[in-house]
Amino acid sequence: KIQIELNNKSNGTFEMTVKDNGIGLPAGFSWEDSTTLGIELIKTLVEQVNGTIEKVDEPGTAFKICFQDITK
């Protein structure tokens, strides 16, 4: 199951959480250096919106992406 949540923050930024209910990332896995398709898609999205990304400690795999409103 994949869940995507998008919240409009009061300071003009958006916060998007992308997570799944899978087995999670292996111990010692460096997602920052990974070239897997899923991680590359997330990194590309963050780069395109000039955002920031952080790994969230939840069951499965979860990332939080923050970015400014790009329509203005």
N, CA, C and O atoms as a GROMACS GRO file, in nm:
protein
  288
    1LYS      N    1   0.085  -0.117   0.000
    1LYS     CA    2   0.000   0.000   0.000
    1LYS      C    3   0.090   0.124   0.000
    1LYS      O    4   0.184   0.133   0.079
    2ILE      N    5   0.061   0.217  -0.087
    2ILE     CA    6   0.135   0.343  -0.094
    2ILE      C    7   0.040   0.455  -0.055
    2ILE      O    8  -0.073   0.462  -0.101
    3GLN      N    9   0.090   0.543   0.032
    3GLN     CA   10   0.008   0.656   0.077
    3GLN      C   11   0.083   0.785   0.050
    3GLN      O   12   0.202   0.797   0.082
    4ILE      N   13   0.014   0.881  -0.010
    4ILE     CA   14   0.072   1.012  -0.036
    4ILE      C   15  -0.019   1.115   0.029
    4ILE      O   16  -0.140   1.118   0.005
    5GLU      N   17   0.041   1.199   0.112
    5GLU     CA   18  -0.035   1.303   0.183
    5GLU      C   19   0.029   1.437   0.154
    5GLU      O   20   0.151   1.451   0.160
    6LEU      N   21  -0.052   1.536   0.121
    6LEU     CA   22  -0.002   1.670   0.091
    6LEU      C   23  -0.073   1.770   0.181
    6LEU      O   24  -0.196   1.777   0.183
    7ASN      N   25   0.006   1.848   0.254
    7ASN     CA   26  -0.049   1.949   0.345
    7ASN      C   27   0.003   2.086   0.305
    7ASN      O   28   0.122   2.103   0.279
    8ASN      N   29  -0.088   2.183   0.302
    8ASN     CA   30  -0.054   2.321   0.274
    8ASN      C   31  -0.029   2.389   0.409
    8ASN      O   32  -0.121   2.408   0.488
    9LYS      N   33   0.096   2.425   0.434
    9LYS     CA   34   0.131   2.490   0.560
    9LYS      C   35   0.100   2.639   0.553
    9LYS      O   36   0.094   2.696   0.444
   10SER      N   37   0.081   2.701   0.666
   10SER     CA   38   0.041   2.842   0.670
   10SER      C   39   0.150   2.938   0.623
   10SER      O   40   0.120   3.053   0.592
   11ASN      N   41   0.274   2.893   0.616
   11ASN     CA   42   0.384   2.981   0.576
   11ASN      C   43   0.413   2.976   0.426
   11ASN      O   44   0.520   3.020   0.383
   12GLY      N   45   0.320   2.925   0.345
   12GLY     CA   46   0.338   2.922   0.200
   12GLY      C   47   0.417   2.803   0.150
   12GLY      O   48   0.459   2.799   0.035
   13THR      N   49   0.436   2.706   0.237
   13THR     CA   50   0.506   2.585   0.194
   13THR      C   51   0.411   2.466   0.195
   13THR      O   52   0.305   2.468   0.258
   14PHE      N   53   0.451   2.364   0.125
   14PHE     CA   54   0.378   2.239   0.122
   14PHE      C   55   0.464   2.131   0.186
   14PHE      O   56   0.587   2.135   0.178
   15GLU      N   57   0.399   2.037   0.248
   15GLU     CA   58   0.467   1.922   0.306
   15GLU      C   59   0.400   1.797   0.251
   15GLU      O   60   0.281   1.774   0.274
   16MET      N   61   0.477   1.717   0.180
   16MET     CA   62   0.423   1.595   0.122
   16MET      C   63   0.492   1.476   0.188
   16MET      O   64   0.615   1.470   0.196
   17THR      N   65   0.412   1.381   0.233
   17THR     CA   66   0.466   1.259   0.290
   17THR      C   67   0.430   1.145   0.196
   17THR      O   68   0.314   1.127   0.158
   18VAL      N   69   0.532   1.068   0.159
   18VAL     CA   70   0.515   0.951   0.073
   18VAL      C   71   0.561   0.831   0.154
   18VAL      O   72   0.675   0.826   0.201
   19LYS      N   73   0.470   0.732   0.173
   19LYS     CA   74   0.508   0.617   0.254
   19LYS      C   75   0.441   0.491   0.203
   19LYS      O   76   0.341   0.496   0.131
   20ASP      N   77   0.499   0.379   0.242
   20ASP     CA   78   0.439   0.250   0.210
   20ASP      C   79   0.438   0.163   0.335
   20ASP      O   80   0.496   0.198   0.438
   21ASN      N   81   0.372   0.050   0.324
   21ASN     CA   82   0.364  -0.040   0.438
   21ASN      C   83   0.447  -0.166   0.416
   21ASN      O   84   0.416  -0.273   0.469
   22GLY      N   85   0.553  -0.153   0.338
   22GLY     CA   86   0.641  -0.266   0.309
   22GLY      C   87   0.734  -0.299   0.426
   22GLY      O   88   0.710  -0.258   0.539
   23ILE      N   89   0.838  -0.374   0.397
   23ILE     CA   90   0.930  -0.420   0.501
   23ILE      C   91   1.028  -0.312   0.546
   23ILE      O   92   1.102  -0.333   0.642
   24GLY      N   93   1.030  -0.200   0.478
   24GLY     CA   94   1.122  -0.092   0.515
   24GLY      C   95   1.257  -0.108   0.449
   24GLY      O   96   1.281  -0.203   0.373
   25LEU      N   97   1.344  -0.016   0.479
   25LEU     CA   98   1.479  -0.019   0.422
   25LEU      C   99   1.569  -0.107   0.509
   25LEU      O  100   1.552  -0.112   0.630
   26PRO      N  101   1.664  -0.177   0.447
   26PRO     CA  102   1.753  -0.263   0.524
   26PRO      C  103   1.841  -0.182   0.620
   26PRO      O  104   1.870  -0.065   0.595
   27ALA      N  105   1.883  -0.245   0.728
   27ALA     CA  106   1.973  -0.180   0.823
   27ALA      C  107   2.100  -0.137   0.750
   27ALA      O  108   2.156  -0.212   0.671
   28GLY      N  109   2.144  -0.015   0.778
   28GLY     CA  110   2.265   0.037   0.716
   28GLY      C  111   2.247   0.088   0.575
   28GLY      O  112   2.344   0.131   0.512
   29PHE      N  113   2.126   0.085   0.523
   29PHE     CA  114   2.098   0.132   0.386
   29PHE      C  115   2.111   0.284   0.381
   29PHE      O  116   2.050   0.354   0.461
   30SER      N  117   2.190   0.333   0.288
   30SER     CA  118   2.208   0.477   0.271
   30SER      C  119   2.120   0.524   0.155
   30SER      O  120   2.159   0.514   0.038
   31TRP      N  121   2.001   0.574   0.187
   31TRP     CA  122   1.910   0.616   0.081
   31TRP      C  123   1.965   0.735   0.004
   31TRP      O  124   1.932   0.753  -0.114
   32GLU      N  125   2.048   0.817   0.068
   32GLU     CA  126   2.105   0.934   0.000
   32GLU      C  127   2.195   0.893  -0.116
   32GLU      O  128   2.206   0.966  -0.214
   33ASP      N  129   2.260   0.776  -0.105
   33ASP     CA  130   2.352   0.729  -0.209
   33ASP      C  131   2.289   0.625  -0.301
   33ASP      O  132   2.355   0.576  -0.392
   34SER      N  133   2.164   0.592  -0.278
   34SER     CA  134   2.098   0.486  -0.353
   34SER      C  135   2.064   0.529  -0.495
   34SER      O  136   2.034   0.646  -0.520
   35THR      N  137   2.067   0.432  -0.586
   35THR     CA  138   2.026   0.458  -0.724
   35THR      C  139   1.908   0.369  -0.764
   35THR      O  140   1.885   0.346  -0.882
   36THR      N  141   1.834   0.319  -0.664
   36THR     CA  142   1.716   0.238  -0.696
   36THR      C  143   1.610   0.328  -0.761
   36THR      O  144   1.610   0.449  -0.740
   37LEU      N  145   1.521   0.267  -0.838
   37LEU     CA  146   1.421   0.344  -0.911
   37LEU      C  147   1.335   0.430  -0.819
   37LEU      O  148   1.315   0.548  -0.845
   38GLY      N  149   1.284   0.372  -0.711
   38GLY     CA  150   1.197   0.447  -0.620
   38GLY      C  151   1.266   0.566  -0.558
   38GLY      O  152   1.210   0.676  -0.555
   39ILE      N  153   1.387   0.546  -0.509
   39ILE     CA  154   1.463   0.655  -0.447
   39ILE      C  155   1.498   0.761  -0.551
   39ILE      O  156   1.490   0.880  -0.523
   40GLU      N  157   1.536   0.719  -0.670
   40GLU     CA  158   1.569   0.814  -0.776
   40GLU      C  159   1.447   0.898  -0.814
   40GLU      O  160   1.460   1.018  -0.840
   41LEU      N  161   1.329   0.839  -0.818
   41LEU     CA  162   1.207   0.914  -0.849
   41LEU      C  163   1.180   1.021  -0.742
   41LEU      O  164   1.145   1.134  -0.774
   42ILE      N  165   1.197   0.983  -0.616
   42ILE     CA  166   1.174   1.078  -0.508
   42ILE      C  167   1.276   1.191  -0.513
   42ILE      O  168   1.240   1.308  -0.500
   43LYS      N  169   1.404   1.156  -0.532
   43LYS     CA  170   1.508   1.259  -0.539
   43LYS      C  171   1.485   1.354  -0.657
   43LYS      O  172   1.507   1.475  -0.644
   44THR      N  173   1.441   1.301  -0.770
   44THR     CA  174   1.415   1.384  -0.888
   44THR      C  175   1.300   1.480  -0.862
   44THR      O  176   1.307   1.597  -0.899
   45LEU      N  177   1.194   1.432  -0.799
   45LEU     CA  178   1.082   1.520  -0.765
   45LEU      C  179   1.127   1.633  -0.674
   45LEU      O  180   1.093   1.749  -0.698
   46VAL      N  181   1.203   1.601  -0.572
   46VAL     CA  182   1.251   1.702  -0.477
   46VAL      C  183   1.337   1.805  -0.549
   46VAL      O  184   1.327   1.925  -0.523
   47GLU      N  185   1.422   1.759  -0.637
   47GLU     CA  186   1.509   1.849  -0.713
   47GLU      C  187   1.426   1.941  -0.802
   47GLU      O  188   1.455   2.060  -0.813
   48GLN      N  189   1.323   1.888  -0.866
   48GLN     CA  190   1.241   1.967  -0.958
   48GLN      C  191   1.165   2.078  -0.887
   48GLN      O  192   1.140   2.183  -0.946
   49VAL      N  193   1.127   2.058  -0.762
   49VAL     CA  194   1.052   2.159  -0.688
   49VAL      C  195   1.140   2.238  -0.592
   49VAL      O  196   1.089   2.315  -0.510
   50ASN      N  197   1.273   2.220  -0.602
   50ASN     CA  198   1.368   2.286  -0.514
   50ASN      C  199   1.332   2.266  -0.366
   50ASN      O  200   1.335   2.360  -0.286
   51GLY      N  201   1.299   2.143  -0.334
   51GLY     CA  202   1.257   2.112  -0.198
   51GLY      C  203   1.364   2.046  -0.115
   51GLY      O  204   1.480   2.034  -0.155
   52THR      N  205   1.322   2.003   0.002
   52THR     CA  206   1.409   1.928   0.092
   52THR      C  207   1.340   1.795   0.122
   52THR      O  208   1.219   1.782   0.109
   53ILE      N  209   1.420   1.698   0.160
   53ILE     CA  210   1.367   1.566   0.187
   53ILE      C  211   1.430   1.510   0.314
   53ILE      O  212   1.547   1.535   0.343
   54GLU      N  213   1.351   1.436   0.388
   54GLU     CA  214   1.405   1.367   0.504
   54GLU      C  215   1.335   1.233   0.518
   54GLU      O  216   1.217   1.219   0.487
   55LYS      N  217   1.410   1.135   0.565
   55LYS     CA  218   1.355   1.002   0.593
   55LYS      C  219   1.280   1.010   0.724
   55LYS      O  220   1.331   1.067   0.821
   56VAL      N  221   1.160   0.953   0.728
   56VAL     CA  222   1.078   0.953   0.848
   56VAL      C  223   1.080   0.813   0.907
   56VAL      O  224   1.062   0.715   0.835
   57ASP      N  225   1.102   0.803   1.038
   57ASP     CA  226   1.104   0.673   1.105
   57ASP      C  227   0.962   0.628   1.135
   57ASP      O  228   0.902   0.669   1.234
   58GLU      N  229   0.910   0.545   1.047
   58GLU     CA  230   0.777   0.486   1.061
   58GLU      C  231   0.787   0.344   1.010
   58GLU      O  232   0.883   0.309   0.941
   59PRO      N  233   0.689   0.260   1.041
   59PRO     CA  234   0.688   0.127   0.979
   59PRO      C  235   0.683   0.140   0.827
   59PRO      O  236   0.621   0.232   0.775
   60GLY      N  237   0.747   0.050   0.757
   60GLY     CA  238   0.758   0.061   0.611
   60GLY      C  239   0.866   0.162   0.577
   60GLY      O  240   0.966   0.175   0.648
   61THR      N  241   0.845   0.232   0.469
   61THR     CA  242   0.938   0.336   0.425
   61THR      C  243   0.860   0.465   0.409
   61THR      O  244   0.753   0.466   0.348
   62ALA      N  245   0.913   0.575   0.464
   62ALA     CA  246   0.843   0.703   0.456
   62ALA      C  247   0.943   0.817   0.439
   62ALA      O  248   1.050   0.818   0.500
   63PHE      N  249   0.906   0.913   0.354
   63PHE     CA  250   0.985   1.032   0.332
   63PHE      C  251   0.895   1.154   0.342
   63PHE      O  252   0.778   1.150   0.301
   64LYS      N  253   0.949   1.262   0.396
   64LYS     CA  254   0.878   1.390   0.402
   64LYS      C  255   0.950   1.488   0.310
   64LYS      O  256   1.071   1.508   0.321
   65ILE      N  257   0.874   1.549   0.221
   65ILE     CA  258   0.927   1.644   0.124
   65ILE      C  259   0.863   1.779   0.150
   65ILE      O  260   0.740   1.789   0.155
   66CYS      N  261   0.944   1.883   0.168
   66CYS     CA  262   0.893   2.018   0.191
   66CYS      C  263   0.936   2.107   0.074
   66CYS      O  264   1.050   2.099   0.028
   67PHE      N  265   0.844   2.191   0.027
   67PHE     CA  266   0.876   2.279  -0.085
   67PHE      C  267   0.783   2.400  -0.085
   67PHE      O  268   0.674   2.396  -0.030
   68GLN      N  269   0.830   2.506  -0.149
   68GLN     CA  270   0.754   2.630  -0.162
   68GLN      C  271   0.650   2.612  -0.273
   68GLN      O  272   0.663   2.526  -0.360
   69ASP      N  273   0.547   2.694  -0.268
   69ASP     CA  274   0.446   2.697  -0.373
   69ASP      C  275   0.514   2.737  -0.503
   69ASP      O  276   0.559   2.851  -0.516
   70ILE      N  277   0.521   2.647  -0.600
   70ILE     CA  278   0.593   2.675  -0.725
   70ILE      C  279   0.507   2.744  -0.830
   70ILE      O  280   0.554   2.771  -0.940
   71THR      N  281   0.380   2.773  -0.798
   71THR     CA  282   0.292   2.838  -0.895
   71THR      C  283   0.299   2.989  -0.885
   71THR      O  284   0.239   3.059  -0.967
   72LYS      N  285   0.371   3.040  -0.787
   72LYS     CA  286   0.377   3.186  -0.767
   72LYS      C  287   0.505   3.242  -0.819
   72LYS      O  288   0.528   3.362  -0.811
   0.00000   0.00000   0.00000
